[in-house]
Amino acid sequence: MPTMIAARLHAYGQPMTLDRIEVPQPRLTDALVEVKACGVVPNLARVVSNFFGTLTPDNKMMPPLPAIFGLDPAGVVAKVGEQVLNVRPGDRVYVNPARSCGSCRMCRSGEPLDCPSFTLQGYFGRSQEIMRAYPYGGLAQFITAPVSALVKLPDNVSFAAAARLGYFGTAYSALRKLGAGPGRTLLINGISGQLGLNAALLALAMGATKILGIGRNAALLERVKKLAPERIEVFAVPEAKPGPGDPVVAWAKKETDGYGVDAMLDCLPPGAPATAILRALFCLRRGGHAVNVGAVLETLPINAFWMMTNRIGIGGSVWFTTAEGEDMAAMAGAGTLNLSVLEHRVSPLSKINEVLAGMDHRDGGFTNFVIDPTQAQ
């Protein structure tokens, strides 16, 4: 049997090791993909330390060990199962890691992201059965995946750029829920981070009239504004907690003729305080809506009476469908979604532990950490 190199985790909280294992074989409706690039998300360090496994007493959110992680693989189809019709060896693809059971009421209704067994291949999830069926993440030279998960890539989209589609897709699905587009104003909370920058690029591609962005790093905020200075406005958030006369809220209302923004996308990371979300929520106009994709862990103290009387909507969004991935690939292929601002830091598979340890050293969302499994050593 042919073999490959994979970075495997044998114990949570320990470094990954490079192991030689057999190349998997695709099942009837699967594809075997040779991985050319795999994005590395900052949250992966938390995942491999078993943070999410501690959320359930039976530890069933995490894949069984030894595990191959890697959330955002892109590469070339090497082989397909016998029942595959429209995917061929040689196709350039991004592999959407979202997996669902396919047979529950939500899946049958075309809502796979709401499946009770929703699982992210190469990451964590709600179904041990799915994790065992698809145990290969992108930190390996080959993976198998359902052909329904493959997003075909235009020739002008590099594998390194495609390895960022997880962040783009998370933002895109949320922006669709918010109705981002012409005539709409949008506030992105944490616009200079990896999720926030991608949201800004997508909002530009989707035609949002005005994009407001807040964050703490003034230099990074100015870099974001330069992407489209006529449509993006930024504000460096002060250290003080929000309160009466908050300068961020006053600025947002000034930029929107006194109304407040139509929509707010919260991209703050898990460690951010709940007060930082509240500040952004207060920037909404009457009837405005907010969606959270950043996963702040602190409990949000929200006044239900204020929400009711101002008709405020707040929701959450996780990941994206393969169809939404196809949308983004089409936008990138047409040039309306600008991927050229990403600064790729490509490392061989053997450097995965060093990459995870050094992810705090980045230029906000502009830095794109990528592992190239074709460079195993």
MOCORKA-V428563 format. One record per backbone hydrogen bond with DSSP energy under -0.5 kcal/mol. NH is the residue of the N-H (numbers start at 0). CO is the residue of the C=O. E is the energy in kcal/mol with one decimal. If there is no record, write none. Layout:
BEGIN
nh = [NH & NH]
co = [CO & CO]
e = [E & E]
END
This chain:
BEGIN
nh = [3 & 5 & 6 & 7 & 7 & 8 & 9 & 12 & 13 & 16 & 18 & 18 & 20 & 20 & 22 & 29 & 30 & 31 & 32 & 32 & 33 & 34 & 34 & 35 & 36 & 37 & 38 & 39 & 40 & 43 & 44 & 46 & 47 & 48 & 49 & 50 & 53 & 53 & 54 & 55 & 58 & 61 & 62 & 65 & 66 & 67 & 68 & 69 & 71 & 73 & 74 & 75 & 76 & 77 & 78 & 80 & 82 & 83 & 89 & 90 & 92 & 93 & 94 & 95 & 95 & 96 & 98 & 107 & 108 & 109 & 110 & 113 & 114 & 117 & 118 & 119 & 120 & 120 & 122 & 124 & 125 & 130 & 131 & 132 & 133 & 134 & 136 & 137 & 138 & 139 & 140 & 142 & 144 & 146 & 148 & 149 & 150 & 151 & 152 & 156 & 157 & 161 & 162 & 163 & 164 & 166 & 167 & 168 & 169 & 170 & 171 & 172 & 173 & 174 & 175 & 176 & 177 & 178 & 178 & 179 & 183 & 185 & 186 & 187 & 188 & 188 & 189 & 189 & 190 & 190 & 192 & 195 & 196 & 197 & 198 & 199 & 200 & 201 & 202 & 203 & 204 & 205 & 206 & 207 & 208 & 208 & 209 & 210 & 211 & 211 & 212 & 213 & 214 & 217 & 220 & 221 & 222 & 223 & 224 & 225 & 226 & 227 & 230 & 231 & 232 & 234 & 236 & 236 & 245 & 249 & 250 & 251 & 252 & 253 & 254 & 255 & 255 & 256 & 257 & 258 & 260 & 262 & 263 & 264 & 265 & 265 & 266 & 266 & 271 & 275 & 276 & 276 & 277 & 278 & 279 & 280 & 281 & 282 & 283 & 284 & 286 & 287 & 288 & 289 & 290 & 291 & 292 & 293 & 296 & 297 & 300 & 301 & 303 & 306 & 307 & 308 & 309 & 310 & 311 & 312 & 314 & 316 & 324 & 325 & 326 & 327 & 328 & 329 & 330 & 331 & 332 & 333 & 334 & 334 & 335 & 336 & 337 & 338 & 341 & 342 & 343 & 344 & 345 & 346 & 348 & 348 & 349 & 350 & 351 & 354 & 355 & 356 & 357 & 357 & 358 & 360 & 361 & 363 & 364 & 365 & 366 & 367 & 368 & 369 & 370 & 371 & 372 & 374 & 375]
co = [20 & 18 & 138 & 5 & 16 & 66 & 7 & 47 & 10 & 7 & 5 & 16 & 3 & 18 & 1 & 26 & 144 & 78 & 30 & 142 & 75 & 32 & 140 & 73 & 73 & 370 & 71 & 368 & 38 & 40 & 41 & 42 & 43 & 44 & 46 & 45 & 49 & 50 & 51 & 52 & 55 & 58 & 122 & 8 & 8 & 134 & 66 & 121 & 38 & 36 & 92 & 33 & 90 & 31 & 31 & 29 & 27 & 80 & 76 & 87 & 74 & 150 & 72 & 93 & 148 & 94 & 118 & 103 & 104 & 106 & 105 & 110 & 111 & 114 & 98 & 123 & 96 & 118 & 119 & 60 & 117 & 126 & 127 & 128 & 129 & 131 & 134 & 69 & 68 & 137 & 4 & 32 & 30 & 28 & 145 & 146 & 93 & 149 & 91 & 153 & 155 & 157 & 158 & 160 & 161 & 163 & 163 & 164 & 165 & 166 & 167 & 168 & 169 & 170 & 171 & 172 & 173 & 174 & 175 & 174 & 180 & 209 & 262 & 211 & 186 & 264 & 187 & 213 & 187 & 213 & 189 & 189 & 192 & 193 & 194 & 195 & 196 & 197 & 198 & 199 & 200 & 201 & 203 & 202 & 180 & 183 & 183 & 230 & 185 & 209 & 232 & 187 & 234 & 215 & 216 & 217 & 218 & 219 & 220 & 221 & 223 & 224 & 227 & 227 & 210 & 212 & 214 & 234 & 242 & 245 & 246 & 247 & 248 & 249 & 250 & 251 & 252 & 253 & 252 & 255 & 282 & 184 & 288 & 186 & 263 & 290 & 188 & 264 & 268 & 272 & 272 & 273 & 273 & 274 & 275 & 276 & 277 & 279 & 280 & 260 & 309 & 284 & 261 & 312 & 263 & 314 & 265 & 265 & 269 & 271 & 298 & 299 & 301 & 302 & 303 & 304 & 305 & 307 & 306 & 287 & 289 & 291 & 320 & 321 & 322 & 323 & 324 & 325 & 326 & 327 & 328 & 329 & 330 & 331 & 330 & 330 & 335 & 336 & 338 & 365 & 341 & 367 & 343 & 369 & 371 & 374 & 374 & 347 & 348 & 350 & 351 & 352 & 353 & 354 & 355 & 357 & 359 & 361 & 191 & 362 & 363 & 342 & 366 & 344 & 37 & 346 & 370 & 371 & 373]
e = [-2.9 & -2.4 & -2.8 & -0.7 & -3.1 & -2.9 & -0.6 & -2.3 & -2.0 & -2.6 & -3.0 & -0.6 & -2.4 & -0.6 & -2.5 & -2.0 & -2.6 & -3.3 & -0.6 & -3.1 & -3.1 & -0.7 & -1.7 & -2.6 & -2.0 & -2.0 & -2.2 & -2.3 & -0.5 & -2.1 & -1.0 & -2.0 & -2.7 & -0.6 & -2.1 & -1.9 & -1.2 & -0.6 & -1.2 & -1.2 & -1.8 & -0.7 & -0.5 & -0.7 & -2.1 & -0.8 & -0.6 & -1.8 & -0.8 & -2.7 & -2.6 & -2.1 & -2.6 & -3.4 & -1.5 & -2.6 & -1.8 & -1.6 & -2.9 & -2.1 & -2.8 & -2.5 & -2.6 & -0.8 & -2.7 & -0.5 & -3.1 & -2.7 & -1.1 & -1.6 & -3.0 & -1.7 & -1.5 & -2.1 & -2.5 & -2.5 & -2.9 & -0.7 & -1.6 & -2.8 & -1.7 & -1.9 & -2.1 & -1.8 & -2.3 & -0.5 & -0.7 & -2.1 & -2.3 & -1.1 & -1.6 & -2.0 & -1.7 & -2.1 & -2.0 & -1.4 & -3.0 & -0.6 & -2.6 & -1.7 & -0.6 & -2.4 & -1.6 & -1.8 & -2.0 & -0.7 & -2.0 & -3.3 & -2.1 & -2.0 & -2.9 & -2.6 & -1.3 & -2.6 & -2.2 & -1.5 & -1.6 & -0.6 & -1.0 & -2.3 & -1.8 & -2.2 & -2.4 & -2.9 & -0.6 & -2.6 & -0.8 & -2.4 & -0.7 & -1.6 & -1.3 & -0.5 & -3.0 & -1.3 & -2.2 & -2.1 & -2.3 & -2.4 & -2.8 & -2.1 & -1.9 & -2.3 & -1.1 & -2.5 & -0.9 & -1.1 & -1.3 & -2.8 & -3.5 & -0.5 & -2.5 & -2.0 & -1.3 & -0.9 & -2.3 & -2.0 & -1.6 & -2.0 & -2.3 & -1.8 & -1.6 & -1.4 & -2.3 & -2.4 & -2.4 & -1.9 & -3.3 & -0.6 & -1.5 & -2.2 & -2.2 & -2.5 & -2.3 & -2.0 & -2.2 & -0.6 & -0.7 & -1.0 & -3.8 & -1.9 & -2.4 & -1.3 & -2.0 & -2.8 & -0.6 & -2.6 & -2.3 & -0.7 & -1.9 & -1.2 & -0.6 & -0.9 & -1.9 & -2.2 & -1.1 & -2.5 & -2.2 & -1.3 & -1.9 & -2.6 & -2.9 & -2.3 & -1.7 & -3.0 & -2.2 & -2.4 & -2.6 & -1.3 & -2.0 & -0.5 & -0.6 & -1.1 & -0.8 & -2.0 & -2.6 & -2.8 & -1.7 & -1.1 & -2.3 & -2.1 & -1.9 & -1.8 & -1.8 & -2.2 & -1.8 & -2.0 & -2.3 & -2.2 & -2.2 & -2.7 & -2.6 & -2.1 & -0.8 & -0.6 & -1.4 & -1.5 & -0.7 & -0.8 & -1.4 & -3.5 & -0.8 & -3.0 & -0.6 & -2.5 & -0.9 & -1.9 & -0.6 & -1.9 & -1.6 & -2.5 & -2.4 & -1.8 & -1.3 & -0.5 & -0.9 & -1.5 & -1.3 & -1.3 & -3.1 & -1.8 & -0.8 & -2.7 & -0.6 & -2.5 & -2.7 & -2.8 & -0.7 & -1.7 & -0.9]
END
